[in-house]
Amino acid sequence: MVRSLAVAFGSLVIVTIVLILYIGFLQQQLRNINRQLDKRLTENTRQPIRLELISKELNALAININKCLRAEEILRLNSIREEKNFRELITNISHDLRTPLTAIKGYQQLMLSSELTDDQQKKLQTAQKHADELGRLIEHFFEYAYLINAEPTLNLERINLTNLVAECLAASITVLEESNLAVQLEESSPIFVRADKEMVMRMIQNLISNCVQHSNGDIEVELLAADKAVLSFRNPLQHAAAIDAKRLFDRFYTGDKARSNSTGLGLSIVSLLAEQMGGDSSASIQDGSLEIRVELPLWDTGTD
């Protein structure tokens, strides 16, 4: 009896040791899988998962992981290819539309030099107005196509953002008055940013243009200095419920029919320019008013 118990105990010990070793091996293989997945994420490698396989289940797991990784890689490459084709399409459309529009404007100028009746003059002015609007939309297409295809060349310098915003608003007074819009610029101490002046001016102009097109009341502009410089444009909306603030920076997003005269690219360009200068952009709607916030790096006084 004692001998039988000893044999049974010995067998149990051996089985326990084997199970412990097997569990240890499984844990080692799982750690190996995690290391390889982590390497793919951190080192941007495309190596498949490899194991010293004994377990059939681990073998099946590794196979399925590799299938998922291959499927994800195919989707990623297809997405890159489609994005490239889309950018080329925008560029081609921009160029193709510019040529006939130039001809249209040329013939309109020739007609101006002709003797026209008052009715014909009014009709020509209406045609010119629509041609100018079409030209503005095409310029948005062309600018966006250029920005997403070209490597940005930044001329980063010390810019007085407070003065630049005031100058751009002053230059837009005529357009604002034609739209019966007043601007309230919150007074603040001069805020200096490290940015490209031309790009910042383009951002401000697009923000003003967005307000002119879609504001249902006076515009509030504010400048703040925190971790970054913050430029805020706030304006009431007529159809606030129809607009998704999270999508305002998506290209071609127009929200509702009231924004149908827009390409939906103005704010996309603002977001793209801000990112290229190390900044950020955001939008929110509260109490029927839209606020667009653009953040830009402050000028480090240590670089003076």
C-alpha positions as CSV (number, residue, x, y, z in Angstrom):
1,M,0.0,0.0,0.0
2,V,2.8,2.4,1.0
3,R,4.6,1.6,-2.3
4,S,1.4,2.2,-4.3
5,L,1.0,5.6,-2.6
6,A,4.6,6.4,-3.2
7,V,4.2,5.5,-6.9
8,A,1.0,7.5,-7.2
9,F,2.6,10.5,-5.4
10,G,5.6,10.3,-7.7
11,S,3.4,10.2,-10.8
12,L,1.4,13.2,-9.4
13,V,4.6,15.2,-8.9
14,I,5.8,14.4,-12.4
15,V,2.5,15.4,-13.9
16,T,2.5,18.6,-11.8
17,I,6.0,19.4,-13.0
18,V,5.1,18.8,-16.6
19,L,2.0,21.0,-16.3
20,I,4.0,23.7,-14.7
21,L,6.6,23.6,-17.4
22,Y,3.9,23.6,-20.1
23,I,2.1,26.5,-18.5
24,G,5.5,28.3,-18.3
25,F,6.1,27.6,-22.0
26,L,2.6,28.9,-22.9
27,Q,3.3,32.1,-21.0
28,Q,6.7,32.5,-22.7
29,Q,5.0,32.1,-26.1
30,L,2.3,34.7,-25.2
31,R,5.0,37.1,-24.1
32,N,6.8,36.5,-27.4
33,I,3.6,37.3,-29.3
34,N,3.2,40.5,-27.3
35,R,6.9,41.5,-27.9
36,Q,6.5,41.0,-31.7
37,L,3.2,42.9,-31.8
38,D,4.8,45.7,-29.8
39,K,7.7,45.8,-32.2
40,R,5.4,46.1,-35.1
41,L,3.7,49.1,-33.4
42,T,6.9,50.9,-32.3
43,E,9.3,50.1,-35.1
44,N,6.8,50.2,-38.0
45,T,7.9,46.7,-39.1
46,R,5.7,44.4,-41.1
47,Q,7.2,41.1,-40.0
48,P,4.6,38.3,-39.3
49,I,4.2,36.7,-35.9
50,R,6.6,33.8,-35.4
51,L,6.5,31.2,-32.6
52,E,8.4,28.0,-31.5
53,L,5.1,26.2,-31.6
54,I,4.1,23.1,-29.7
55,S,0.5,24.1,-28.8
56,K,-2.0,23.6,-31.6
57,E,-4.2,26.4,-30.1
58,L,-1.2,28.8,-30.1
59,N,-0.5,27.8,-33.7
60,A,-4.0,28.7,-34.7
61,L,-3.9,31.9,-32.8
62,A,-0.6,33.0,-34.6
63,I,-2.1,32.1,-38.0
64,N,-5.3,34.2,-37.3
65,I,-3.2,37.1,-36.0
66,N,-1.1,37.1,-39.1
67,K,-4.3,37.0,-41.3
68,C,-5.7,40.0,-39.5
69,L,-2.4,41.9,-39.8
70,R,-2.2,41.1,-43.6
71,A,-5.8,42.3,-44.0
72,E,-5.1,45.5,-42.1
73,E,-2.0,46.1,-44.2
74,I,-4.0,45.7,-47.4
75,L,-6.6,48.1,-46.2
76,R,-3.9,50.6,-45.2
77,L,-2.2,50.4,-48.6
78,N,-5.6,50.7,-50.4
79,S,-6.4,53.8,-48.2
80,I,-3.1,55.4,-49.1
81,R,-3.6,54.7,-52.8
82,E,-7.2,56.1,-52.7
83,E,-6.0,59.2,-50.9
84,K,-3.3,59.8,-53.5
85,N,-5.8,59.4,-56.3
86,F,-8.2,61.7,-54.6
87,R,-5.5,64.4,-54.2
88,E,-4.6,64.1,-57.8
89,L,-8.3,64.4,-58.7
90,I,-8.7,67.7,-56.8
91,T,-5.6,69.1,-58.4
92,N,-6.8,68.2,-61.9
93,I,-10.3,69.6,-61.3
94,S,-8.8,72.8,-60.0
95,H,-6.7,73.3,-63.1
96,D,-9.5,72.2,-65.5
97,L,-12.0,74.7,-64.0
98,R,-9.6,77.6,-64.0
99,T,-9.2,77.7,-67.8
100,P,-12.9,78.1,-68.9
101,L,-13.6,80.5,-66.0
102,T,-10.7,82.8,-67.2
103,A,-12.4,82.7,-70.7
104,I,-15.8,83.6,-69.2
105,K,-14.4,86.5,-67.3
106,G,-12.5,87.7,-70.4
107,Y,-15.7,87.8,-72.4
108,Q,-17.5,89.6,-69.6
109,Q,-14.9,92.3,-69.7
110,L,-15.3,92.6,-73.4
111,M,-19.0,93.0,-73.0
112,L,-18.5,95.8,-70.5
113,S,-16.8,97.9,-73.2
114,S,-19.9,97.4,-75.4
115,E,-23.0,99.6,-75.5
116,L,-25.5,97.8,-73.2
117,T,-29.0,98.6,-72.1
118,D,-29.6,99.0,-68.4
119,D,-31.3,95.5,-68.3
120,Q,-28.3,94.0,-70.0
121,Q,-25.9,95.8,-67.6
122,K,-27.8,94.3,-64.6
123,K,-27.7,90.8,-66.1
124,L,-24.0,91.1,-66.8
125,Q,-23.3,92.3,-63.3
126,T,-25.2,89.3,-62.0
127,A,-23.2,87.0,-64.2
128,Q,-20.0,88.6,-63.0
129,K,-21.0,88.2,-59.4
130,H,-21.6,84.4,-59.9
131,A,-18.3,84.1,-61.9
132,D,-16.4,85.8,-59.0
133,E,-18.1,83.4,-56.5
134,L,-17.1,80.4,-58.7
135,G,-13.6,81.8,-58.9
136,R,-13.4,81.9,-55.1
137,L,-14.6,78.3,-54.8
138,I,-12.0,77.2,-57.4
139,E,-9.3,79.0,-55.5
140,H,-10.2,77.0,-52.4
141,F,-9.9,73.8,-54.4
142,F,-6.6,74.9,-55.8
143,E,-5.2,76.0,-52.5
144,Y,-6.3,72.9,-50.7
145,A,-4.8,70.7,-53.5
146,Y,-1.5,72.6,-53.2
147,L,-1.4,72.3,-49.4
148,I,-2.0,68.5,-49.3
149,N,0.4,67.7,-52.1
150,A,3.3,70.0,-51.4
151,E,5.9,69.8,-48.7
152,P,5.3,72.9,-46.5
153,T,8.0,75.5,-46.6
154,L,7.6,77.5,-43.4
155,N,9.1,80.8,-42.7
156,L,8.7,80.8,-38.9
157,E,9.2,84.2,-37.3
158,R,8.1,86.3,-34.4
159,I,4.6,87.6,-35.2
160,N,2.4,90.0,-33.2
161,L,-0.8,88.0,-33.5
162,T,-2.9,90.7,-31.9
163,N,-1.9,93.3,-34.5
164,L,-2.2,90.9,-37.4
165,V,-5.8,89.9,-36.4
166,A,-6.7,93.6,-36.1
167,E,-5.2,94.4,-39.5
168,C,-7.1,91.5,-41.2
169,L,-10.4,92.6,-39.6
170,A,-9.8,96.2,-40.7
171,A,-9.1,95.0,-44.3
172,S,-12.4,93.1,-44.2
173,I,-14.6,96.0,-43.0
174,T,-16.2,96.6,-46.4
175,V,-17.2,92.9,-46.8
176,L,-18.5,92.8,-43.2
177,E,-20.5,96.0,-43.7
178,E,-22.1,94.6,-46.9
179,S,-23.2,91.6,-44.8
180,N,-24.5,93.9,-42.0
181,L,-22.0,92.3,-39.6
182,A,-20.2,94.1,-36.7
183,V,-17.1,92.7,-35.1
184,Q,-16.3,92.9,-31.4
185,L,-12.6,92.4,-30.8
186,E,-11.8,91.8,-27.1
187,E,-8.9,93.9,-26.1
188,S,-5.8,92.1,-24.9
189,S,-2.1,92.6,-24.4
190,P,0.1,91.9,-27.5
191,I,0.4,88.1,-28.0
192,F,3.4,87.0,-30.0
193,V,3.5,83.6,-31.8
194,R,6.1,81.6,-33.7
195,A,4.5,81.1,-37.1
196,D,4.6,81.8,-40.8
197,K,3.0,85.2,-41.4
198,E,1.4,84.4,-44.7
199,M,-0.1,81.2,-43.4
200,V,-1.5,82.9,-40.3
201,M,-3.0,85.7,-42.5
202,R,-4.6,83.1,-44.7
203,M,-6.1,81.3,-41.6
204,I,-7.5,84.6,-40.3
205,Q,-9.0,85.5,-43.7
206,N,-10.7,82.1,-43.9
207,L,-12.1,82.5,-40.4
208,I,-13.5,85.9,-41.4
209,S,-14.9,84.5,-44.6
210,N,-16.6,81.7,-42.7
211,C,-18.3,84.2,-40.4
212,V,-19.4,86.4,-43.4
213,Q,-20.9,83.4,-45.1
214,H,-22.6,81.7,-42.2
215,S,-23.0,84.1,-39.3
216,N,-26.5,85.1,-38.2
217,G,-25.4,88.0,-36.2
218,D,-22.4,90.0,-34.9
219,I,-19.0,88.3,-34.6
220,E,-16.9,88.1,-31.4
221,V,-13.1,87.7,-31.7
222,E,-10.9,87.0,-28.8
223,L,-7.2,86.4,-28.2
224,L,-5.8,84.5,-25.2
225,A,-2.4,83.3,-24.1
226,A,-2.1,80.0,-22.2
227,D,0.2,77.1,-23.0
228,K,-0.3,78.4,-26.6
229,A,-1.8,81.4,-28.2
230,V,-5.6,81.0,-28.7
231,L,-7.5,82.8,-31.4
232,S,-11.3,82.5,-31.1
233,F,-14.0,83.5,-33.6
234,R,-17.6,83.2,-32.2
235,N,-20.8,83.9,-34.2
236,P,-24.5,83.0,-33.9
237,L,-26.0,80.4,-36.3
238,Q,-29.4,80.3,-37.9
239,H,-29.5,76.5,-38.1
240,A,-27.2,75.4,-35.3
241,A,-28.9,72.0,-34.9
242,A,-28.1,71.1,-38.5
243,I,-24.4,71.5,-38.0
244,D,-22.1,68.8,-36.6
245,A,-19.2,70.7,-34.9
246,K,-17.0,67.6,-34.9
247,R,-17.1,67.5,-38.7
248,L,-16.6,71.2,-39.5
249,F,-12.9,70.7,-40.3
250,D,-13.6,67.7,-42.6
251,R,-13.0,68.5,-46.2
252,F,-16.2,69.2,-48.2
253,Y,-18.4,69.2,-45.1
254,T,-21.1,71.9,-45.6
255,G,-23.5,71.0,-42.8
256,D,-26.8,72.2,-44.2
257,K,-28.4,73.8,-47.3
258,A,-27.6,77.2,-45.9
259,R,-23.9,76.4,-46.4
260,S,-24.4,75.2,-50.0
261,N,-22.5,78.2,-51.4
262,S,-19.3,76.9,-49.7
263,T,-16.9,74.2,-50.8
264,G,-16.5,73.1,-47.2
265,L,-12.7,73.6,-47.6
266,G,-12.2,76.9,-45.8
267,L,-12.0,75.5,-42.3
268,S,-10.2,72.4,-43.6
269,I,-7.5,74.8,-44.8
270,V,-7.4,76.5,-41.4
271,S,-6.9,73.2,-39.7
272,L,-4.2,72.1,-42.1
273,L,-2.3,75.3,-41.8
274,A,-2.5,75.2,-38.0
275,E,-1.2,71.7,-37.9
276,Q,1.7,72.5,-40.2
277,M,2.8,75.3,-37.8
278,G,2.6,73.0,-34.8
279,G,-0.8,74.3,-33.7
280,D,-4.3,72.9,-33.5
281,S,-7.9,73.8,-34.2
282,S,-11.3,73.0,-32.7
283,A,-15.0,73.8,-33.0
284,S,-17.9,73.8,-30.6
285,I,-21.6,75.0,-30.6
286,Q,-23.2,76.3,-27.5
287,D,-26.4,78.3,-27.1
288,G,-26.8,78.6,-30.8
289,S,-23.4,80.1,-31.4
290,L,-20.4,78.5,-33.2
291,E,-16.9,79.0,-31.8
292,I,-13.8,78.2,-33.8
293,R,-10.6,78.1,-31.8
294,V,-7.1,78.0,-33.3
295,E,-4.0,77.4,-31.2
296,L,-0.5,78.4,-32.3
297,P,2.8,78.1,-30.5
298,L,3.8,81.1,-28.5
299,W,7.1,82.9,-29.2
300,D,9.7,81.7,-26.8
301,T,11.4,84.7,-25.4
302,G,14.6,82.6,-25.0
303,T,14.9,82.6,-28.8
304,D,15.1,86.4,-29.1
